């Protein structure tokens, strides 16, 4: 039987919890967040479910609007998050994994 390789941090199912944590830290529901970044709500729901990738143009829009660093979104690196979001994001990630 073939051994499965570990998932990369940018894969949709791995990225999704970080995106959710950031959105919740910003204080928006899914519909408003999707509208603000300019994608249809059903597509955004699929991104949060890990069924669809977050495209660079969408991630770039998130950065421009909310200063959520692309290294956080795609790699899970917390260092580039704005101070007002980082503690909330960390708390949301802990809540999601417990």
Secondary structure as UniProt FT lines:
FT   TURN            9..10
FT   HELIX           12..26
FT   HELIX           30..37
FT   HELIX           41..48
FT   TURN            49..50
FT   HELIX           56..66
FT   HELIX           70..75
FT   HELIX           78..80
FT   HELIX           83..97
//
